[in-house]
């Protein structure tokens, strides 16, 4: 059909006078346009009320439901991230774990400054720092030296978690585990504490020793772990009496077969019975919430979750409460240090979560931010005296889409920042 020229000009003029509002899109520099309450976005479908349990290290019969995800998609286009509206957060009780090796330290410290955290945790894999007996890896230690010095300069306290014995010291080279002679751990802890005396504030002695993959070569049990803690604490205290020593946190698993894992509550009880409370200044805890909101419990689970919701180990609040009760029962007047916590999400990632972390498909990035900041608010209002270390800052770009660690990362596998990064950075702190 032919259109006359005057009519065509009139239509173009009319279009030019229309609404020119541009819908904003969230990106790495986006800010919320107005305050919002720290609550999850509403679900887009009716939640299932018959969830099935699953866990990355549970028995094969415990598998996630094949139902579609229940996560609440992140709202678009604004606000770009949920705004925290609770009491100001205590900076000195908040930290994040990083991957250090061969990373750009300028970038890491820029992120730490933006987040406004007072602590940073670095996992020291002993086997990489002493690859042969008595020979320290020069590049690894030069890198750690520079990082510790820079953190001190910027007023950020350092926590070093020390685990994974070198292969030359172990009875088996499969998986990870302690040395055959625990005195070797004492010597390495002495080396670290002497090198960083007055510069590293705290050390976490080992990591998730109730898991076979972290304690292979020895029977699983809190009493035997206590012997390793005795050695590690002796070495560190001799070199730096003022350093804070934290008993390595057990993993929350829901398993108690004593082959793959020991239930974390039972493991902690065995640690306390072995006298661990007299060796350290704090007890490490890893209160992961899986897909459960931080306020929910095994007795009162959220209807928005369909897996990992039938055992107290899968709930942030239950884990903290149970650990407090165990410490009280054993007369252990020690603070809890949350040396790892977080919620994983694979939203806006070009892959599904790994099978062992299928629960991450039920958590949106929006919920990830909401849950994390609510957990910090809860802990700082309670009696968790030690800092909370968020797992993790930068494992996403390092590991890509094939590993569950990327779901927890504040940076997506492509390096862009998740809403949680902005929410945490914008949260008021004192």
C-alpha positions as CSV (number, residue, x, y, z in Angstrom):
1,X,0.0,0.0,0.0
2,X,1.3,3.5,-0.9
3,X,1.6,6.2,1.8
4,X,1.6,9.8,0.9
5,X,4.7,11.8,1.9
6,X,2.8,14.3,4.2
7,X,1.2,11.5,6.1
8,X,4.6,9.7,6.6
9,X,6.2,12.9,8.0
10,X,3.3,13.4,10.4
11,X,3.7,9.8,11.7
12,X,7.5,10.3,12.2
13,X,6.9,13.6,14.1
14,X,4.3,11.9,16.3
15,X,6.8,9.1,17.2
16,X,9.5,11.6,18.1
17,X,7.2,13.3,20.6
18,X,6.5,10.0,22.5
19,X,7.8,8.7,25.8
20,X,11.6,8.5,25.8
21,X,12.1,6.8,29.2
22,X,14.8,4.2,29.1
23,X,14.3,1.2,31.3
24,X,17.5,0.7,33.4
25,X,19.3,-2.6,33.5
26,X,21.4,-3.8,36.4
27,X,25.2,-3.9,35.8
28,X,28.4,-3.7,37.8
29,X,27.8,0.0,38.6
30,X,24.0,-0.1,39.3
31,X,22.6,1.4,42.5
32,X,19.1,1.0,43.9
33,X,16.8,3.8,43.0
34,X,14.9,3.5,46.3
35,X,15.1,1.5,49.5
36,X,13.5,-1.9,49.6
37,X,12.8,-4.2,52.5
38,X,15.1,-7.2,52.9
39,X,12.6,-9.9,51.9
40,X,12.7,-12.5,49.2
41,X,11.0,-11.7,45.9
42,X,7.6,-13.5,45.6
43,X,7.8,-17.0,44.0
44,X,6.6,-17.3,40.5
45,X,4.8,-20.6,41.0
46,X,3.1,-22.4,43.8
47,X,5.8,-24.1,46.0
48,X,5.8,-27.8,46.4
49,X,4.9,-29.0,49.9
50,X,6.4,-32.4,49.5
51,X,10.2,-31.8,49.1
52,X,12.6,-34.7,49.0
53,X,15.9,-34.6,50.9
54,X,19.3,-34.5,49.1
55,X,22.8,-33.6,49.9
56,X,26.0,-33.5,47.9
57,X,27.6,-36.2,50.2
58,X,24.5,-38.1,51.3
59,X,23.5,-41.6,50.3
60,X,22.4,-42.2,46.7
61,X,18.8,-42.6,47.8
62,X,18.7,-39.0,48.9
63,X,18.2,-37.3,45.6
64,X,16.5,-34.0,44.7
65,X,12.9,-33.9,43.4
66,X,12.7,-33.6,39.6
67,X,10.2,-30.8,39.9
68,X,11.0,-27.4,38.3
69,X,13.0,-24.9,40.4
70,X,11.3,-23.0,43.1
71,X,13.6,-20.1,43.2
72,X,12.2,-16.6,43.1
73,X,13.8,-14.9,40.0
74,X,15.7,-11.8,40.6
75,X,13.4,-8.8,40.0
76,X,14.2,-6.7,36.9
77,X,15.0,-4.1,35.9
78,X,15.1,-2.1,39.2
79,X,16.1,-2.3,41.9
80,X,19.2,-4.1,40.8
81,X,19.8,-5.6,44.2
82,X,18.0,-5.8,47.6
83,X,18.9,-3.0,50.0
84,X,19.7,-3.9,53.6
85,X,17.5,-1.9,56.0
86,X,18.5,-3.4,59.3
87,X,20.9,-2.1,62.0
88,X,24.3,-1.1,60.8
89,X,26.7,-4.1,60.5
90,X,29.8,-4.3,62.6
91,X,32.7,-4.2,60.1
92,X,35.1,-6.0,62.5
93,X,32.7,-9.0,62.6
94,X,32.4,-9.4,58.8
95,X,34.8,-10.9,56.3
96,X,35.2,-12.9,53.1
97,X,37.4,-15.7,52.0
98,X,39.4,-15.3,48.9
99,X,41.5,-17.4,46.5
100,X,44.9,-15.8,46.5
101,X,47.3,-17.8,44.4
102,X,48.3,-16.1,41.1
103,X,45.4,-13.6,41.4
104,X,45.6,-9.9,40.9
105,X,46.0,-8.4,44.4
106,X,45.1,-4.9,43.2
107,X,41.7,-6.3,42.1
108,X,41.2,-8.3,45.3
109,X,41.9,-5.3,47.5
110,X,39.6,-3.1,45.4
111,X,36.8,-5.6,46.0
112,X,37.6,-5.8,49.8
113,X,37.5,-2.0,50.0
114,X,34.2,-1.8,48.2
115,X,32.7,-4.5,50.4
116,X,33.8,-2.7,53.6
117,X,34.8,-5.9,55.4
118,X,37.2,-6.0,58.4
119,X,38.5,-9.5,57.9
120,X,39.8,-11.6,55.0
121,X,40.4,-15.4,55.1
122,X,43.0,-17.2,53.0
123,X,43.2,-21.0,52.9
124,X,46.9,-22.1,53.3
125,X,47.2,-25.5,51.6
126,X,50.1,-26.8,53.5
127,X,51.1,-29.2,50.7
128,X,51.6,-26.2,48.3
129,X,53.7,-24.2,50.8
130,X,56.0,-27.0,51.9
131,X,56.2,-29.3,48.8
132,X,59.3,-31.1,50.1
133,X,60.4,-31.7,53.7
134,X,61.7,-28.5,55.3
135,X,61.7,-26.6,51.9
136,X,59.2,-23.7,51.8
137,X,57.9,-22.7,48.4
138,X,59.4,-19.2,47.7
139,X,56.8,-17.9,45.3
140,X,53.9,-19.0,47.4
141,X,55.3,-17.4,50.5
142,X,56.3,-14.2,48.7
143,X,52.8,-13.9,47.5
144,X,51.3,-14.5,50.9
145,X,53.8,-12.1,52.5
146,X,52.8,-9.3,50.2
147,X,49.1,-10.0,50.8
148,X,49.4,-9.9,54.6
149,X,51.5,-6.7,54.5
150,X,48.9,-5.0,52.3
151,X,46.0,-6.2,54.4
152,X,47.7,-4.8,57.5
153,X,48.2,-1.5,55.7
154,X,44.5,-1.3,54.9
155,X,43.3,-2.2,58.3
156,X,42.0,-5.6,57.3
157,X,42.6,-8.4,59.8
158,X,43.9,-11.7,58.3
159,X,42.6,-15.2,59.2
160,X,44.7,-18.1,57.8
161,X,43.1,-21.6,57.6
162,X,45.8,-24.2,57.6
163,X,45.1,-27.8,56.4
164,X,46.0,-30.4,53.7
165,X,49.3,-32.1,54.6
166,X,51.9,-32.6,52.0
167,X,51.9,-36.0,50.2
168,X,55.4,-36.7,51.5
169,X,54.1,-36.6,55.1
170,X,50.9,-38.7,54.7
171,X,50.2,-42.5,54.9
172,X,48.2,-42.2,51.7
173,X,48.2,-39.7,48.8
174,X,44.5,-40.2,48.0
175,X,42.3,-37.2,48.7
176,X,43.5,-34.9,51.5
177,X,44.4,-35.6,55.2
178,X,46.7,-35.0,58.1
179,X,50.4,-36.1,58.4
180,X,51.4,-39.5,59.8
181,X,53.2,-37.7,62.5
182,X,51.2,-34.8,64.0
183,X,54.5,-33.1,65.2
184,X,54.9,-32.1,61.5
185,X,51.8,-30.0,61.8
186,X,53.1,-28.4,65.0
187,X,56.3,-27.5,63.2
188,X,54.5,-26.0,60.2
189,X,52.2,-24.0,62.4
190,X,55.2,-22.7,64.3
191,X,56.8,-21.7,61.0
192,X,53.7,-19.7,59.9
193,X,53.1,-18.0,63.3
194,X,56.7,-17.0,63.6
195,X,56.8,-15.6,60.1
196,X,53.6,-13.6,60.6
197,X,53.9,-12.8,64.3
198,X,51.8,-9.7,65.1
199,X,50.6,-9.5,61.5
200,X,48.2,-12.4,61.1
201,X,45.4,-12.1,63.7
202,X,44.0,-15.6,63.7
203,X,44.6,-19.2,62.5
204,X,42.0,-21.8,61.9
205,X,43.5,-25.2,62.7
206,X,42.4,-27.6,59.9
207,X,39.2,-27.7,57.9
208,X,36.1,-30.0,58.1
209,X,38.0,-32.9,59.6
210,X,34.7,-34.9,59.9
211,X,34.9,-35.6,56.2
212,X,36.9,-38.4,54.7
213,X,38.1,-36.2,51.8
214,X,39.8,-33.9,54.4
215,X,40.9,-36.6,56.8
216,X,41.8,-39.6,54.6
217,X,44.3,-42.1,56.0
218,X,42.9,-42.0,59.6
219,X,39.7,-43.0,61.3
220,X,37.1,-40.2,61.5
221,X,36.5,-38.9,65.0
222,X,36.6,-35.8,67.1
223,X,39.0,-37.2,69.7
224,X,41.7,-38.0,67.2
225,X,41.2,-34.6,65.6
226,X,41.8,-33.1,69.1
227,X,45.3,-34.6,69.0
228,X,46.1,-32.7,65.8
229,X,44.7,-29.5,67.3
230,X,46.9,-30.0,70.4
231,X,50.0,-30.2,68.1
232,X,49.0,-27.3,65.9
233,X,48.1,-25.1,68.8
234,X,51.4,-25.8,70.6
235,X,53.3,-24.8,67.5
236,X,51.4,-21.6,66.9
237,X,51.3,-20.4,70.5
238,X,55.1,-20.9,70.9
239,X,55.7,-18.6,68.0
240,X,53.0,-16.0,68.5
241,X,51.2,-16.2,71.9
242,X,48.8,-13.4,70.9
243,X,47.5,-15.0,67.8
244,X,43.9,-16.2,68.0
245,X,43.5,-20.0,67.5
246,X,40.2,-21.4,66.2
247,X,39.4,-25.1,66.1
248,X,38.7,-26.1,62.5
249,X,35.0,-26.3,61.8
250,X,33.3,-29.6,61.0
251,X,31.2,-29.8,57.8
252,X,27.4,-29.9,58.0
253,X,26.5,-33.1,56.2
254,X,23.6,-35.0,57.7
255,X,25.8,-38.1,57.4
256,X,27.0,-40.3,60.2
257,X,28.5,-43.4,58.7
258,X,32.0,-42.8,60.0
259,X,33.3,-43.7,56.6
260,X,32.3,-40.7,54.4
261,X,31.6,-38.4,57.3
262,X,30.7,-38.1,61.0
263,X,27.7,-35.9,61.9
264,X,29.0,-32.5,62.8
265,X,27.2,-32.2,66.1
266,X,28.5,-35.6,67.2
267,X,32.0,-34.7,66.0
268,X,31.9,-31.4,68.0
269,X,30.8,-33.3,71.1
270,X,33.7,-35.7,70.7
271,X,36.1,-32.7,70.3
272,X,34.8,-31.1,73.5
273,X,35.0,-34.4,75.4
274,X,38.6,-34.7,74.3
275,X,39.4,-31.3,75.9
276,X,39.7,-29.2,72.8
277,X,38.1,-26.2,74.5
278,X,41.3,-25.8,76.6
279,X,43.5,-25.6,73.5
280,X,41.9,-22.8,71.4
281,X,40.3,-19.4,71.7
282,X,37.2,-20.1,69.6
283,X,35.2,-22.9,67.8
284,X,34.8,-22.8,64.1
285,X,31.4,-23.4,62.6
286,X,30.2,-23.6,59.0
287,X,26.4,-23.0,59.2
288,X,25.5,-23.4,55.5
289,X,21.8,-23.0,54.8
290,X,21.7,-24.9,51.5
291,X,18.4,-23.6,50.0
292,X,16.8,-22.8,53.3
293,X,16.2,-19.2,54.5
294,X,18.3,-18.3,57.5
295,X,15.3,-18.0,59.8
296,X,13.8,-21.4,59.0
297,X,14.5,-24.6,61.0
298,X,14.2,-28.3,60.5
299,X,11.1,-28.1,62.7
300,X,9.6,-25.2,60.8
301,X,11.1,-25.5,57.2
302,X,10.2,-23.0,54.5
303,X,7.7,-24.2,51.9
304,X,9.9,-22.7,49.3
305,X,12.5,-25.4,49.7
306,X,12.1,-29.0,48.5
307,X,15.4,-30.6,49.4
308,X,18.0,-30.5,52.2
309,X,15.2,-29.5,54.6
310,X,14.8,-32.6,56.9
311,X,17.9,-32.5,59.0
312,X,19.1,-29.7,61.3
313,X,22.5,-29.7,59.7
314,X,21.0,-28.0,56.6
315,X,19.7,-25.0,58.5
316,X,21.7,-21.9,59.4
317,X,19.8,-21.1,62.6
318,X,19.8,-24.8,63.8
319,X,23.5,-25.2,63.4
320,X,24.3,-22.0,65.4
321,X,21.8,-22.9,68.2
322,X,23.0,-26.5,68.4
323,X,26.6,-25.5,68.7
324,X,25.8,-23.0,71.4
325,X,24.0,-25.6,73.4
326,X,26.9,-28.1,73.0
327,X,29.4,-25.6,74.3
328,X,27.2,-24.8,77.2
329,X,26.7,-28.5,78.1
330,X,30.4,-28.9,78.2
331,X,31.1,-25.7,80.1
332,X,33.1,-24.3,77.2
333,X,33.0,-20.6,77.5
334,X,34.3,-20.0,73.9
335,X,33.0,-17.9,71.1
336,X,31.8,-19.3,67.8
337,X,33.7,-18.2,64.7
338,X,31.7,-18.5,61.5
339,X,34.7,-19.3,59.3
340,X,32.5,-20.2,56.3
341,X,28.9,-19.6,55.4
342,X,26.8,-18.6,52.4
343,X,24.0,-19.5,49.9
344,X,24.8,-20.7,46.4
345,X,22.9,-19.8,43.3
346,X,23.4,-20.6,39.6
347,X,21.0,-18.0,38.3
348,X,22.5,-15.9,35.5
349,X,25.2,-18.6,34.9
350,X,25.3,-20.4,31.6
351,X,25.1,-23.8,33.1
352,X,23.0,-25.8,35.6
353,X,24.6,-26.4,39.0
354,X,26.6,-29.6,39.5
355,X,24.6,-32.6,40.5
356,X,25.9,-32.5,44.1
357,X,24.7,-28.9,44.4
358,X,21.3,-29.2,42.7
359,X,19.7,-27.3,45.5
360,X,21.3,-24.2,44.1
361,X,18.8,-24.2,41.3
362,X,16.2,-23.3,44.0
363,X,18.0,-20.1,45.1
364,X,17.9,-17.0,43.0
365,X,20.6,-14.3,43.1
366,X,18.1,-12.0,44.8
367,X,17.4,-14.6,47.5
368,X,21.1,-15.2,47.9
369,X,21.6,-11.6,48.8
370,X,18.6,-11.5,51.1
371,X,19.5,-14.7,52.9
372,X,23.1,-13.7,53.4
373,X,22.5,-10.3,54.8
374,X,19.7,-11.6,57.1
375,X,22.1,-14.2,58.4
376,X,24.7,-11.5,59.2
377,X,22.0,-9.5,60.9
378,X,20.9,-12.4,63.0
379,X,24.4,-13.4,64.0
380,X,25.5,-9.9,65.0
381,X,22.3,-9.5,67.1
382,X,23.1,-12.8,68.9
383,X,26.1,-14.1,70.6
384,X,28.4,-15.0,67.7
385,X,31.4,-13.1,69.0
386,X,33.8,-14.0,66.2
387,X,33.7,-12.6,62.7
388,X,31.5,-14.2,60.0
389,X,33.5,-15.2,56.9
390,X,31.5,-15.3,53.7
391,X,32.4,-18.1,51.3
392,X,33.6,-16.8,48.8
393,X,34.8,-13.7,46.8
394,X,36.4,-14.9,43.6
395,X,36.2,-18.7,43.1
396,X,33.7,-18.2,40.3
397,X,36.1,-16.7,37.7
398,X,38.7,-19.2,38.8
399,X,36.7,-22.4,38.6
400,X,34.0,-21.7,36.0
401,X,30.6,-23.4,35.8
402,X,31.6,-26.9,36.6
403,X,32.1,-26.5,40.4
404,X,29.7,-25.7,43.2
405,X,32.2,-23.2,44.7
406,X,31.2,-20.9,41.8
407,X,27.6,-20.8,43.0
408,X,28.7,-19.2,46.3
409,X,31.1,-16.7,44.7
410,X,30.4,-13.0,44.9
411,X,31.7,-12.9,41.3
412,X,30.0,-15.0,38.6
413,X,32.2,-17.2,36.4
414,X,32.3,-14.4,33.8
415,X,33.7,-12.0,36.4
416,X,30.6,-9.8,36.8
417,X,29.4,-9.0,40.3
418,X,26.3,-10.6,41.8
419,X,23.5,-8.6,43.5
420,X,25.0,-9.8,46.9
421,X,28.2,-8.0,46.2
422,X,26.3,-4.7,45.8
423,X,24.0,-5.4,48.7
424,X,26.9,-6.1,51.0
425,X,28.9,-3.1,49.8
426,X,25.9,-0.7,50.2
427,X,24.9,-2.0,53.7
428,X,25.7,0.6,56.4
429,X,28.6,-0.4,58.7
430,X,30.3,0.9,61.7
